Amino acid sequence: MGERLDIHNSETPVLCRSCEARHRGMCGALKPDELIEFARHTRKERHEHGDELIGDSTAIHAYANVMRGVVKLSKVLEDGRQQLVGLQFAPDFLGRLFGRESVVTAEAASTVDLCVIPRPALEQMIASTPALEHRLMQQTLRELDEARDWMVTLGRKTAQEKVASFLYLIAMHADPAAEPSDGVSFELPLTRSDIADFLGLTIETVSRQLTKLRQAGVVSITNNRTVEVPDLEALQGLCG
């Protein structure tokens, strides 16, 4: 694990010193005085698994940076069916920038820490801070690229490759302060039903593929939730 970058830096606001996610998120584009101004408007929130963070078609009054945890994004069809359409991790930006209302439902898939900032405060800072606007544009384009990559996963990969890709995705984002090397351990943030929904598979197929990965020694799973990946390269090699 790498050394914390500035936890003892007196120029860094107290609220921000323990946040490792910010170095790769929108706050990483801010100068010390800009970060101090930014921190004046923010508050830290913790949400537990199952909490709704944003409702579909609800007015947007604030934005947030994901500091830790997993957020699942879903759309609800007119007949009530729900489709999981994405996952967010630290340091992803939560909210539709410059939008009047949300187009998805965002729910905590694990314990989630958020850094929340009111909409007017962030939009005012964006207008006066080109580097912040540039960083948010980079993050938006990265999420677009990841969504397109996931379309390939859903459309072309085998069931085993889909499940391996999902586990690899979680493993690479499990801890924003960690630098994954040989292995990693994490709690599955989704139920088997949610994983099946996300991957376009049946629950039985997901369970069968997890069992095959476990029997092959690529992963170990305890209590149906805790996943250990002893060799990330071996898992990546099964992602297709």
C-alpha positions as CSV (number, residue, x, y, z in Angstrom):
1,M,0.0,0.0,0.0
2,G,1.4,3.4,-0.9
3,E,2.1,6.1,1.7
4,R,-0.7,8.6,2.3
5,L,0.1,11.6,0.2
6,D,-0.6,14.6,2.4
7,I,-2.3,13.4,5.6
8,H,0.0,15.7,7.7
9,N,0.0,18.7,5.3
10,S,-1.2,21.7,7.3
11,E,-2.5,23.4,4.1
12,T,-5.0,20.6,3.6
13,P,-8.4,21.1,5.3
14,V,-9.0,18.7,8.2
15,L,-12.0,17.2,6.5
16,C,-9.9,16.3,3.5
17,R,-6.7,14.9,5.1
18,S,-8.0,11.3,5.6
19,C,-9.6,11.2,2.1
20,E,-7.4,9.2,-0.2
21,A,-9.9,9.2,-3.0
22,R,-9.6,12.9,-3.6
23,H,-6.2,12.7,-5.2
24,R,-7.7,10.8,-8.2
25,G,-11.0,12.6,-8.1
26,M,-12.2,16.2,-8.8
27,C,-10.6,17.6,-5.7
28,G,-7.1,16.6,-7.0
29,A,-7.4,19.4,-9.5
30,L,-7.7,22.1,-6.8
31,K,-4.9,24.2,-5.4
32,P,-4.6,24.5,-1.6
33,D,-6.6,27.7,-1.4
34,E,-9.3,26.4,-3.8
35,L,-9.5,23.1,-1.7
36,I,-10.0,25.2,1.4
37,E,-12.8,27.1,-0.3
38,F,-14.3,23.8,-1.6
39,A,-14.2,22.3,1.9
40,R,-16.2,25.2,3.4
41,H,-19.2,24.0,1.5
42,T,-18.9,20.2,1.9
43,R,-20.1,17.7,4.4
44,K,-19.2,14.1,4.9
45,E,-22.1,11.6,4.9
46,R,-22.1,7.8,5.7
47,H,-24.8,5.6,4.3
48,E,-25.5,2.0,5.0
49,H,-26.2,-0.8,2.6
50,G,-29.6,-0.3,1.0
51,D,-29.9,3.4,1.6
52,E,-31.3,5.4,-1.4
53,L,-28.8,8.2,-2.3
54,I,-30.6,9.6,-5.3
55,G,-34.1,8.8,-6.6
56,D,-34.9,8.6,-10.3
57,S,-36.5,11.7,-11.6
58,T,-35.9,13.7,-8.4
59,A,-34.7,17.2,-8.3
60,I,-30.9,17.7,-8.0
61,H,-29.9,19.9,-5.0
62,A,-26.4,18.5,-4.3
63,Y,-23.6,16.5,-5.8
64,A,-21.2,14.1,-4.2
65,N,-17.8,12.5,-4.5
66,V,-17.7,8.8,-3.6
67,M,-15.0,8.5,-0.9
68,R,-15.4,4.8,-0.1
69,G,-17.8,2.0,-0.9
70,V,-19.9,0.9,-3.8
71,V,-22.9,2.7,-5.3
72,K,-25.3,0.9,-7.7
73,L,-27.2,2.7,-10.3
74,S,-30.5,1.4,-11.7
75,K,-33.4,2.3,-13.9
76,V,-37.0,1.4,-13.2
77,L,-39.2,0.4,-16.2
78,E,-42.8,1.5,-16.4
79,D,-44.0,-1.9,-15.3
80,G,-41.9,-1.7,-12.2
81,R,-39.0,-3.9,-13.3
82,Q,-35.6,-2.7,-12.2
83,Q,-32.4,-2.9,-14.3
84,L,-29.0,-2.4,-12.7
85,V,-27.1,-0.1,-15.2
86,G,-23.8,0.7,-13.4
87,L,-21.6,0.7,-10.4
88,Q,-19.7,3.6,-8.9
89,F,-16.6,3.6,-6.7
90,A,-14.2,6.1,-5.2
91,P,-13.5,8.7,-6.6
92,D,-16.5,8.7,-8.9
93,F,-18.7,11.8,-9.2
94,L,-22.3,11.1,-8.1
95,G,-25.0,13.3,-9.7
96,R,-25.9,14.6,-13.1
97,L,-23.9,17.8,-13.5
98,F,-26.0,20.8,-14.6
99,G,-29.0,18.6,-14.8
100,R,-32.4,19.5,-13.2
101,E,-33.3,16.0,-12.1
102,S,-31.7,12.6,-11.8
103,V,-32.1,10.0,-14.5
104,V,-31.2,7.0,-12.4
105,T,-31.7,5.7,-8.9
106,A,-28.5,5.5,-6.8
107,E,-28.4,3.1,-3.9
108,A,-25.6,2.2,-1.4
109,A,-24.5,-1.3,-2.2
110,S,-22.2,-1.3,0.8
111,T,-21.3,1.1,3.5
112,V,-20.7,4.3,1.5
113,D,-18.9,7.5,2.5
114,L,-19.8,10.5,0.5
115,C,-18.4,14.1,0.3
116,V,-21.5,16.1,-0.5
117,I,-21.5,19.7,-1.9
118,P,-24.6,21.8,-2.6
119,R,-25.3,22.2,-6.3
120,P,-24.9,26.1,-6.4
121,A,-21.5,26.0,-4.6
122,L,-20.0,23.4,-7.0
123,E,-21.4,25.0,-10.2
124,Q,-20.0,28.4,-9.0
125,M,-16.6,26.8,-8.4
126,I,-16.7,25.2,-11.8
127,A,-17.4,28.5,-13.5
128,S,-14.3,30.1,-11.8
129,T,-11.9,27.1,-11.8
130,P,-11.0,25.8,-15.3
131,A,-8.9,23.0,-13.8
132,L,-11.9,21.7,-11.9
133,E,-14.1,21.8,-15.0
134,H,-11.4,19.9,-16.9
135,R,-11.1,17.2,-14.3
136,L,-14.8,16.6,-14.2
137,M,-14.9,16.4,-17.9
138,Q,-12.1,13.8,-17.8
139,Q,-14.0,11.8,-15.2
140,T,-17.2,11.9,-17.3
141,L,-15.3,10.7,-20.4
142,R,-13.7,7.9,-18.3
143,E,-17.1,6.7,-17.1
144,L,-18.3,6.8,-20.7
145,D,-15.4,4.7,-21.8
146,E,-16.0,2.2,-19.0
147,A,-19.7,2.0,-20.0
148,R,-18.7,1.2,-23.6
149,D,-16.3,-1.5,-22.3
150,W,-19.0,-3.0,-20.2
151,M,-21.3,-3.2,-23.3
152,V,-18.6,-5.4,-24.9
153,T,-18.7,-7.6,-21.7
154,L,-22.4,-7.9,-21.9
155,G,-22.7,-8.5,-25.6
156,R,-19.7,-10.6,-26.5
157,K,-18.2,-12.4,-23.5
158,T,-19.0,-15.9,-22.2
159,A,-20.6,-16.5,-18.9
160,Q,-17.3,-17.3,-17.2
161,E,-15.7,-14.2,-18.7
162,K,-18.6,-12.0,-17.5
163,V,-18.3,-13.3,-13.9
164,A,-14.5,-13.0,-14.0
165,S,-14.8,-9.4,-15.3
166,F,-17.3,-8.5,-12.6
167,L,-15.0,-9.9,-9.8
168,Y,-12.0,-8.1,-11.4
169,L,-13.9,-4.8,-11.5
170,I,-14.7,-5.0,-7.8
171,A,-11.2,-6.2,-6.9
172,M,-9.6,-3.2,-8.6
173,H,-11.9,-0.7,-6.8
174,A,-12.2,-2.4,-3.4
175,D,-10.0,0.0,-1.5
176,P,-9.2,3.5,-2.9
177,A,-6.1,3.7,-0.7
178,A,-4.7,0.4,-1.8
179,E,-2.4,-0.5,-4.6
180,P,-3.4,-4.0,-5.7
181,S,-0.4,-6.2,-6.2
182,D,-0.5,-10.0,-6.0
183,G,-3.8,-10.4,-4.2
184,V,-6.8,-8.6,-2.7
185,S,-9.8,-9.4,-0.5
186,F,-13.2,-7.8,-0.6
187,E,-16.9,-8.2,0.3
188,L,-19.3,-8.8,-2.6
189,P,-21.4,-5.6,-2.8
190,L,-24.2,-7.2,-4.7
191,T,-26.5,-10.2,-4.2
192,R,-26.4,-13.1,-6.6
193,S,-29.6,-11.7,-8.0
194,D,-28.1,-8.3,-8.6
195,I,-25.0,-9.8,-10.1
196,A,-27.2,-11.8,-12.5
197,D,-29.1,-8.7,-13.4
198,F,-25.9,-6.7,-14.0
199,L,-24.4,-9.4,-16.2
200,G,-27.5,-10.5,-18.1
201,L,-27.3,-14.0,-16.7
202,T,-29.4,-16.3,-14.5
203,I,-28.8,-16.6,-10.8
204,E,-28.0,-20.3,-11.4
205,T,-25.4,-19.5,-14.0
206,V,-23.7,-16.9,-11.7
207,S,-23.5,-19.4,-8.9
208,R,-22.2,-22.1,-11.2
209,Q,-19.4,-19.9,-12.6
210,L,-18.4,-18.7,-9.1
211,T,-18.1,-22.3,-8.0
212,K,-15.9,-23.1,-11.1
213,L,-13.6,-20.2,-10.3
214,R,-13.4,-21.3,-6.7
215,Q,-12.7,-24.9,-7.7
216,A,-10.0,-23.7,-10.0
217,G,-8.3,-21.8,-7.2
218,V,-8.7,-18.4,-8.9
219,V,-10.8,-17.2,-6.0
220,S,-11.9,-18.3,-2.5
221,I,-15.3,-17.4,-1.2
222,T,-16.3,-17.6,2.5
223,N,-19.8,-17.0,3.9
224,N,-21.0,-16.4,0.4
225,R,-19.8,-12.8,0.6
226,T,-16.0,-12.6,1.3
227,V,-13.9,-13.0,-1.8
228,E,-10.2,-13.5,-1.8
229,V,-8.2,-13.2,-5.1
230,P,-4.7,-14.6,-4.5
231,D,-3.5,-13.7,-8.0
232,L,-5.1,-10.8,-9.8
233,E,-3.3,-11.6,-13.1
234,A,-4.9,-15.1,-13.1
235,L,-8.3,-13.6,-12.7
236,Q,-7.6,-11.0,-15.3
237,G,-6.6,-13.7,-17.7
238,L,-10.1,-15.2,-17.5
239,C,-11.8,-11.8,-18.4
240,G,-11.5,-12.4,-22.1
